[in-house]
Amino acid sequence: MDAVVKFTSQSQGRDRILRATQYACALSVYLLRNNPNNKDLVAKLKSLESNMSAGRKLFRLGNAINSIEAAKRTMQLSDRVLRLCLTAANVTRAVYFICDNALWARNVGLILNIDKERWSLNAHRFYFLSLVMNLTRDVYNVLHLMVQNSRDKQFRRKMNEHLNESPDVAEVVIPQLDASLYLLLHTLKSHPAVSLDTLKNVCDLFIPLDRLGIYPLNAGVVGFCGLVSSLIGILTLAQPALRMKP
Ligand SMILES: *[C@@H]1O[C@H](CO)[C@@H](O)[C@H](O)[C@H]1NC(C)=O
């Protein structure tokens, strides 16, 4: 079991690079689609994109076990909200990988009697749920940090200075709004790991929203969001200080 977990965490870097390439291809295909001179290039990029996607599936075979192990760990967290969000995120992520593995087995002909459409839809549903739980965790973390900041004396002084600097907006409602916004921006700026994780999850969310038909987007937006989230993924892998814990 440990070997599987070790191997899959090692292959995370490779998966993120393949994923970034996959979405960069999708975005390029979208941008080049209208120019007839680029027909050959577009065909090549499309084939590269589907190769990347297929290659990633092979390396993701152990990920369900990895997610279950992660769920066991997050079940020990002392913060109730974090425990609930992260355990739910990891369990739904495990189910997503099981669907994904089954689809892979179907594609290579190991199993034939599963309904591809239905399993694919279920995979996207569980991926979506996992992201929603992750985003809930992000929002909870941001609110928590905002409360902490607002109790900090030094921070309050700075905020009051900032509010006094702009007396023209010092009406009744606006200062409240301004203060909250200032607090939010300050919190995001001083906790890059939280901001990056939130941005990554928001970008990721657009992909299943589109696939599930909840919020259809054009292929360019999906490619762009996938690319941004993959690049953040690579960045946080290379710079562990930018990774959100737990
Ligand atoms: C949710 O967050 C966990 C921990 O940060 C991460 O390992 C997982 O990949 C995220 N889930 C999705 C679907 O991105």
The ligand as an SDF file (V2000), in Angstrom:
LIG
                    3D

 14 14  0  0  0  0  0  0  0  0999 V2000
   -8.9560   18.9030   -3.0800 C   0  0  0  0  0  0  0  0  0  0  0  0
   -7.8960   19.2760   -2.2090 O   0  0  0  0  0  0  0  0  0  0  0  0
   -6.9700   18.2430   -1.9190 C   0  0  0  0  0  0  0  0  0  0  0  0
   -6.0190   18.7470   -0.8490 C   0  0  0  0  0  0  0  0  0  0  0  0
   -5.5530   20.0300   -1.1240 O   0  0  0  0  0  0  0  0  0  0  0  0
   -6.2650   17.8530   -3.2060 C   0  0  0  0  0  0  0  0  0  0  0  0
   -5.3400   16.8180   -2.9590 O   0  0  0  0  0  0  0  0  0  0  0  0
   -7.2970   17.4020   -4.2250 C   0  0  0  0  0  0  0  0  0  0  0  0
   -6.6790   17.1500   -5.4560 O   0  0  0  0  0  0  0  0  0  0  0  0
   -8.3830   18.4510   -4.4190 C   0  0  0  0  0  0  0  0  0  0  0  0
   -9.4580   17.8840   -5.2250 N   0  0  0  0  0  0  0  0  0  0  0  0
   -9.6490   18.1860   -6.4870 C   0  0  0  0  0  0  0  0  0  0  0  0
  -10.7790   17.5230   -7.1550 C   0  0  0  0  0  0  0  0  0  0  0  0
   -8.9330   18.9900   -7.0800 O   0  0  0  0  0  0  0  0  0  0  0  0
  1  2  1  0
  1 10  1  0
  2  3  1  0
  3  4  1  0
  3  6  1  0
  4  5  1  0
  6  7  1  0
  6  8  1  0
  8  9  1  0
  8 10  1  0
 10 11  1  0
 11 12  1  0
 12 13  1  0
 12 14  2  0
M  END
$$$$
